[in-house]
Amino acid sequence: MIGGIVGGTLTSVEDFSGADICFIVSAVFAALWLLSLNYSILLRFAGILGLIGLTWFLVDHINSYSSQVYLSENPTGLVPDDLPSPSNICPGGNTITLLLGNNSFGSSVFPYTAVQVANEPVITIDRGTDNTIYVSANVRSPEGYLLARITDNKILILPQHATLSPRLNLHELSVLDEYGNVVLDVYYMNKNTIRITGIINSNGHAITVTSDGMSVDNTGDEFDSNTICGGHIGLEIQ
């Protein structure tokens, strides 16, 4: 079975889910209960609430894990979220703008090659008649080894790289490494905008894409605020 519980570093209160907060509070109550078996009924009651909370936390995370695994093995089209677009999108109600850092590439023709390196398509986006999108991509290591293959949102992690984790929900498709770092993330922000971030390795090139910038081969040379509308290919590197 392909899958993994996605890990990461919690840096602020906003990073905690409801289940995470419940887990912390419940753990405190449960500890109080264990320490107060011979004490007040109130503390025992708090401990019981804590155990109930712990149970809910585990069920929530198991359901989340199962959902991610199911979607990774039985993919559907990504549907648009309702996030605002930046100002540098391509015009046209039928056009989808692809964001790579602060660069925009737009097209109304699909399938669309979002990234091509040395004449090899690396990431391809297709669109269904109901505005769903389908991602196909080859995820490679810096040495060029194939780590994962994505075909129309179906994520196949190669067995020798089982430390990678797929993540797929209604709006987003991701592949993460064993440390929880994003190798590739495709987010369908709204019906006219897709954002891609990650480290794209292909044919000896490493394209680093963040939410606000993009560079190639760690040279420090940034692709800065390009807007290219039309055609069948977005970012092309030889």
Buried (B, 14 or more C-beta within 10 A) or exposed (E): EBBBEBEEEEEEEEEEBEBBEBBEBBBBBBEBBEEBEEEEEEBBEBBEBBEBBBEBBEEBBEEBBEEBBEBBBEBEBBBBBEEEBEEBBBEBEEBBBBBBBBBBBBBBEBBBBBBBBEEEBBBBBBBBEEBBBBBBBBBBEEEEEEBBBBBBBBBBBEEEBEEBBBBBBEBBBBBBBEEEEBBBBBBBBBBBBBBBBBBBBBBEBBBBBBEEBBBBEEEEEBBEEBBBBEEEBBBBBE
